Amino acid sequence: MTLPDGTRLTALDDDSRLADVLELDTWAFPTEHAVPDLLGLANPIPWGRAWGIEHEGASGLVGMYGAYSLEAFPVPGAETRCAWLTWVGVHPGHRRRGLLRNMIAHHFAEVRARGEALSVLNAAEAGIYGRFGYGHAAPAMALTVPRGAALREVLGSAELAAEFASWDPEAHGELIAAVHRDAGREPRGIGRPGWATWETPELRAVQEEDPAAMRGGREPLRILVVRDAEGRAQGYARFRRSPDRSGGISDGAVEIRDLVGLSPAAVHRMWSLLLDLDLTSRATIEKIPVDDPILHLLVDPRAARPVVRDLVWVRILDLPAALAERRYAAPVDLVLEVTDALVAENAGRWRVVVDEAFGAARVTRADAAAAPDLSLDIEALGAAHLGAVSLAALAAAGRVEARDPRALAAAAVAWSWPVMAGANWEF
């Protein structure tokens, strides 16, 4: 890593640099909020694993990045350690000088040194990170559901007790954290890859905060909790209503921040209630997995106007470790030929052997003379890593080359997963 003359990388270890971080952040990501206002809010900066770039001719920071250390990031059939790249920004007066490239190189080296096999992120711009080997591995969906939309019946929904309340982190924080974590492990024995939880105190604090300055004139956050006959929480939804009575017509929206249920009945009960609130005409939700239960509950899913976008991007930094940490939907025995322009240790031919369905893989270097069954770049392998993106689909786009169609079919099945990868929030 060689930074431009006059610049140096410095560790950001504590909130003594908070003002500098926020000043750079407001330059890199335009916002209506001034730095003094942001200083009073919870900020999930991963101090101790954040790095800034200083320039001898400038005050403050001209670039920075951070990484959250996750211990239980869900991959197919398992949970693993990973680094979640975040707070990446370069001051507009210092762009096109290689600062981002150098920060990414530093991040990759640090991740590998810590023994983490994956770097994961949400991308502010989808076109940036592919050139660094990140593959889009899990999409998200947004819905706008009309009030009163018909839902298919679910046994037990009406028996669940429902309570509406004003959001209170002291009263509800532990409850939603537990439900959210458990939801990522459903269906039991399968789980949802990509379903990251609020593992660090800083992330938890931001998720629980509801500052008036961030509401845009809307009401404070509300919560709906549904419970079974024993009083156990089976799901929650956090939401706020956005009123609109222009022209004498009530056209408000229920803006759902997150809705998480542990059973079909819980999901049905919450949607039934939120789609029947007075003075509203629709409910909106921004980030749900593309196979979320609501799509199968709606009698007319077309009316919900689904919009799909990218969400989770995966960069494999230790190939044999990453492939060994996840599970596979079917047995397979093949040789991958992988290119990686930035991490030489990943490049070359690898034999991947899985003996049984939903088993782990043995990943070893293949003999240079072994003919590869599939040839692909590390970006494509990262895209397929959570099981939501098919290797066969990537081959159809020219991003995977297969020596034999049967090998491609076997690999596509093995790398798939019964539940679509996804998440319902962003870092």
C-alpha positions in Angstrom: 0.0 0.0 0.0 1.5 3.3 -1.1 -0.4 6.5 -0.2 0.1 9.7 -2.2 2.8 12.0 -1.0 1.7 14.2 1.9 -0.8 11.7 3.2 -0.7 9.2 6.0 -3.0 6.5 7.5 -3.8 6.9 11.2 -5.8 4.8 13.6 -9.0 6.2 14.9 -9.3 4.8 18.4 -11.8 6.9 20.3 -14.4 9.6 20.1 -11.9 12.4 20.3 -11.9 12.1 16.5 -15.7 12.1 16.3 -16.1 15.6 14.9 -13.4 14.9 12.3 -15.2 11.7 11.2 -18.6 13.4 11.0 -17.2 16.4 9.1 -15.8 14.0 6.5 -18.9 11.9 6.5 -21.1 15.0 5.6 -18.8 15.8 2.7 -18.8 12.2 1.4 -22.5 11.6 2.0 -24.7 14.8 1.6 -27.1 15.3 4.5 -29.5 18.0 5.7 -27.9 17.7 9.2 -25.0 19.9 10.4 -22.1 18.3 12.3 -23.0 20.0 15.7 -26.4 18.3 15.5 -24.9 14.9 14.6 -22.5 15.1 17.5 -25.4 14.6 20.0 -26.6 11.4 18.3 -25.5 7.8 18.7 -22.8 7.0 16.2 -21.8 3.4 15.6 -18.2 4.1 14.6 -16.1 1.0 15.3 -13.4 2.8 17.3 -10.2 0.7 17.4 -11.0 -0.7 14.0 -11.4 2.6 12.1 -8.8 4.3 10.1 -8.4 7.8 8.7 -6.2 9.4 6.1 -4.7 12.8 7.0 -3.2 15.3 4.6 -0.4 17.6 5.6 -2.2 20.5 3.9 -5.6 19.9 5.3 -7.2 19.9 8.7 -9.3 16.9 9.8 -9.6 13.8 7.6 -9.5 13.4 3.8 -10.5 9.7 3.9 -11.6 7.0 6.3 -13.0 3.5 6.7 -14.1 1.3 9.5 -14.9 -2.4 10.0 -17.3 -4.0 12.4 -16.1 -7.2 13.9 -19.0 -9.7 13.6 -18.8 -13.0 15.4 -22.0 -14.6 14.2 -22.6 -13.6 10.6 -25.0 -16.1 9.0 -23.7 -18.1 6.0 -25.5 -21.1 4.6 -25.9 -23.6 7.4 -23.5 -21.8 9.8 -22.5 -18.6 11.5 -19.0 -17.2 11.1 -16.7 -14.4 11.9 -16.4 -11.6 9.4 -15.5 -8.0 8.9 -18.3 -5.6 7.9 -16.8 -2.7 5.9 -18.4 0.6 6.6 -17.9 4.4 7.0 -15.9 4.4 3.7 -15.5 7.9 2.4 -13.2 10.3 0.6 -13.4 14.1 0.7 -14.4 15.5 -2.7 -11.3 17.6 -2.8 -9.1 14.5 -2.6 -10.8 12.1 -5.0 -9.0 10.4 -7.9 -5.8 10.1 -6.0 -6.0 6.4 -5.1 -7.1 6.9 -1.5 -10.0 4.4 -1.8 -7.8 1.8 -3.4 -5.2 2.1 -0.6 -7.8 1.9 2.1 -9.3 -1.2 0.6 -5.8 -2.8 0.4 -5.2 -1.9 4.0 -8.6 -3.4 5.0 -7.9 -6.7 3.1 -4.5 -7.1 4.8 -6.0 -6.4 8.2 -8.9 -8.8 7.7 -6.6 -11.6 6.6 -4.2 -11.0 9.5 -7.2 -11.3 11.9 -8.2 -14.7 10.5 -11.5 -13.5 9.0 -12.3 -15.1 5.7 -15.0 -12.6 4.6 -15.4 -8.8 4.2 -19.1 -7.9 3.8 -20.7 -4.5 3.1 -23.8 -2.5 2.0 -22.8 -0.3 -0.9 -23.9 3.3 -1.1 -23.2 3.0 -4.9 -23.6 -0.3 -6.5 -20.9 0.3 -9.2 -18.0 0.8 -6.8 -17.1 -2.4 -5.1 -17.2 -5.0 -7.9 -13.8 -3.8 -9.0 -12.4 -4.8 -5.6 -13.8 -8.3 -5.9 -17.1 -7.9 -4.0 -20.0 -9.8 -5.4 -23.6 -8.9 -4.9 -24.8 -11.8 -2.8 -28.2 -10.9 -1.4 -30.9 -8.5 -2.7 -33.6 -6.7 -0.7 -37.2 -5.8 -1.6 -39.3 -2.7 -0.9 -43.1 -2.9 -0.8 -46.0 -0.4 -0.8 -49.1 -2.4 0.3 -52.6 -0.8 0.0 -54.6 -0.5 3.2 -57.0 -3.4 3.6 -55.1 -5.6 1.1 -56.5 -9.1 1.3 -54.3 -11.7 3.1 -54.6 -15.5 3.0 -55.8 -17.0 6.3 -53.2 -18.4 8.7 -54.2 -20.7 11.5 -53.6 -19.3 14.9 -53.2 -15.6 13.8 -56.3 -14.3 15.6 -55.3 -16.0 18.8 -52.1 -14.0 19.2 -52.4 -11.1 21.6 -51.3 -7.8 20.2 -50.1 -4.7 22.0 -49.3 -1.3 20.5 -47.0 1.0 22.4 -44.7 4.0 22.0 -41.2 2.8 21.3 -39.1 2.6 24.5 -35.5 1.2 24.2 -35.5 0.4 27.9 -38.8 -1.6 27.7 -38.4 -3.1 24.2 -34.7 -3.2 23.3 -33.9 -6.7 24.7 -37.1 -8.1 23.3 -36.6 -7.0 19.7 -32.9 -8.0 19.8 -33.8 -11.5 20.8 -36.6 -11.9 18.3 -34.4 -10.4 15.5 -31.6 -12.8 16.3 -33.9 -15.8 16.5 -35.6 -14.9 13.2 -32.3 -15.3 11.4 -32.1 -19.0 12.6 -35.5 -19.8 11.2 -36.5 -22.2 9.7 -34.7 -24.2 12.4 -31.8 -26.2 10.9 -31.8 -24.0 7.8 -31.5 -20.3 8.8 -31.3 -17.2 6.6 -27.8 -16.4 5.3 -26.9 -12.7 5.4 -29.3 -12.0 8.3 -26.8 -9.9 10.4 -27.8 -8.8 13.9 -26.9 -5.9 16.0 -23.8 -7.5 17.6 -21.9 -4.5 18.8 -23.2 -2.0 21.5 -22.7 0.8 19.0 -24.9 -0.8 16.4 -27.5 -1.6 19.0 -27.6 2.0 20.3 -28.2 3.4 16.8 -30.9 0.8 16.1 -32.7 1.8 19.3 -32.4 5.6 18.9 -35.2 7.7 17.5 -34.0 11.3 17.5 -36.5 14.0 16.6 -34.1 15.5 14.2 -34.2 12.4 12.0 -38.0 12.0 11.8 -38.6 14.5 9.1 -41.7 15.9 10.8 -43.2 12.4 11.3 -44.5 11.0 14.6 -42.2 9.2 17.1 -41.5 5.6 16.6 -44.2 3.1 17.6 -44.0 -0.7 18.2 -46.4 -3.5 17.8 -45.6 -6.8 19.7 -47.6 -10.0 19.2 -47.5 -12.7 21.9 -48.6 -16.3 22.3 -50.9 -17.7 25.0 -47.9 -18.0 27.4 -46.9 -14.4 26.9 -43.9 -15.1 24.8 -43.1 -12.6 22.0 -43.6 -14.1 18.6 -42.9 -11.0 16.6 -42.6 -7.2 16.5 -42.9 -4.4 14.1 -41.5 -0.9 14.5 -43.3 1.8 12.6 -44.4 5.4 12.4 -47.4 7.0 10.6 -46.9 9.8 8.1 -50.1 11.9 7.9 -51.4 13.5 4.8 -54.9 15.2 4.9 -54.4 17.5 1.9 -57.6 18.1 0.0 -59.7 16.8 2.9 -58.7 13.2 2.1 -56.7 11.1 4.5 -53.8 9.7 2.5 -51.3 8.8 5.3 -48.8 6.0 5.2 -47.7 3.5 7.8 -43.9 3.5 7.4 -42.7 0.1 8.7 -39.1 0.3 9.9 -38.8 -3.5 10.5 -41.3 -6.3 10.9 -40.0 -9.6 12.2 -42.0 -12.7 13.1 -41.1 -16.1 14.4 -44.1 -17.9 12.9 -46.5 -17.6 10.0 -49.3 -16.6 12.4 -47.2 -13.8 13.9 -46.4 -12.3 10.5 -50.0 -12.5 9.4 -51.3 -10.9 12.7 -48.9 -8.0 12.4 -49.6 -7.2 8.8 -53.4 -7.6 9.4 -53.2 -4.9 12.1 -50.9 -2.5 10.3 -53.0 -2.6 7.1 -56.0 -1.5 9.0 -54.9 1.7 10.8 -57.2 4.7 10.6 -56.3 7.7 8.4 -53.8 5.7 6.3 -54.0 4.4 2.7 -50.9 2.2 2.5 -48.1 0.6 4.4 -44.5 0.8 3.2 -41.4 -1.3 4.1 -38.0 -0.7 2.6 -35.9 -3.8 3.2 -37.2 -7.3 3.4 -35.8 -10.6 1.8 -37.2 -11.3 -1.6 -38.9 -14.4 -0.3 -40.4 -12.7 2.7 -43.7 -14.4 3.9 -45.8 -11.3 3.1 -45.4 -12.0 -0.6 -47.1 -15.4 -0.1 -49.7 -14.0 2.2 -51.0 -11.3 -0.2 -53.8 -12.5 -2.3 -52.7 -9.9 -4.9 -48.9 -9.5 -4.5 -48.8 -7.4 -7.7 -50.7 -4.6 -5.8 -47.8 -4.3 -3.4 -45.5 -2.9 -6.2 -42.4 -4.8 -5.2 -39.0 -3.1 -6.0 -35.8 -5.1 -5.8 -32.4 -3.6 -5.2 -28.9 -4.8 -4.1 -28.2 -5.1 -0.3 -25.4 -7.4 0.8 -22.0 -7.7 -1.0 -19.5 -10.4 -0.1 -15.7 -10.4 -0.7 -14.0 -13.7 -0.1 -10.5 -13.0 1.3 -9.5 -16.4 2.5 -10.9 -18.8 -0.1 -10.3 -22.2 1.5 -11.5 -21.0 4.9 -14.6 -19.3 3.5 -15.7 -22.3 1.5 -15.1 -24.6 4.4 -17.1 -22.5 6.9 -20.4 -22.6 5.0 -22.6 -25.7 4.2 -23.8 -27.0 0.8 -27.2 -28.2 -0.3 -25.9 -31.3 -2.2 -22.8 -33.4 -2.5 -20.3 -32.2 -5.0 -16.7 -32.9 -6.1 -15.2 -30.4 -8.6 -12.2 -28.2 -9.3 -12.6 -24.4 -9.4 -10.2 -22.2 -11.2 -10.3 -18.8 -9.6 -8.8 -15.5 -10.6 -8.2 -12.8 -8.0 -6.3 -9.7 -9.0 -6.0 -8.3 -5.5 -5.4 -11.4 -3.3 -2.9 -13.7 -4.9 -3.4 -16.4 -2.3 -6.9 -17.0 -3.6 -6.0 -17.4 -7.2 -5.4 -20.8 -8.8 -7.2 -24.2 -8.8 -9.1 -25.5 -5.8 -10.7 -28.9 -5.3 -14.0 -28.7 -3.4 -15.5 -31.9 -2.0 -18.8 -32.2 -0.2 -19.8 -35.8 0.8 -23.4 -35.3 1.8 -26.3 -32.9 1.5 -26.1 -30.0 3.9 -22.5 -31.0 4.7 -19.3 -29.1 5.0 -16.6 -28.9 2.3 -13.0 -30.0 2.2 -11.1 -27.4 0.2 -7.6 -28.1 -1.0 -5.2 -26.9 -3.6 -5.7 -28.9 -6.9 -2.8 -30.1 -9.0 -2.0 -27.6 -11.7 -2.6 -30.4 -14.2 -6.2 -30.9 -13.0 -8.7 -29.7 -15.5 -11.0 -27.1 -14.0 -14.7 -27.9 -13.9 -15.6 -24.2 -13.4 -13.6 -21.1 -14.1 -14.6 -17.8 -12.4 -13.4 -14.6 -10.8 -13.5 -14.1 -7.0 -16.3 -11.6 -7.5 -18.6 -14.3 -8.9 -17.7 -16.7 -6.2 -18.5 -14.0 -3.6 -21.9 -13.4 -5.3 -22.8 -17.1 -5.0 -21.5 -17.5 -1.4 -24.7 -16.9 0.4 -26.7 -19.2 -1.8 -29.1 -16.6 -3.3 -27.2 -16.1 -6.6 -27.1 -19.2 -8.9 -23.8 -20.2 -10.4 -25.8 -21.3 -13.4 -27.3 -17.8 -13.7 -23.8 -16.3 -13.5 -22.7 -18.7 -16.2 -25.6 -17.5 -18.4 -24.2 -14.0 -18.0 -20.7 -15.1 -19.0 -19.3 -14.7 -15.4 -18.7 -18.5 -15.0 -17.2 -20.8 -17.5 -18.1 -24.6 -17.3 -16.2 -27.4 -18.9 -19.2 -29.7 -18.6 -22.9 -28.6 -18.2 -23.3 -31.4 -15.6 -20.6 -29.9 -13.5 -22.3 -26.5 -13.6 -25.6 -28.0 -12.6 -24.1 -29.9 -9.7 -22.3 -26.8 -8.5 -25.4 -24.6 -8.8 -27.4 -27.0 -6.7 -24.6 -27.4 -4.1 -24.0 -23.7 -3.7 -27.8 -22.9 -3.4 -29.8 -22.7 -0.2 -33.5 -23.4 0.7 -34.0 -19.8 2.0 -33.0 -16.7 0.1 -30.2 -14.7 1.7 -31.3 -11.3 2.9 -31.4 -8.8 5.7 -33.7 -6.0 6.9 -31.3 -3.2 7.8 -28.2 -1.6 6.6 -24.9 -0.7 8.3 
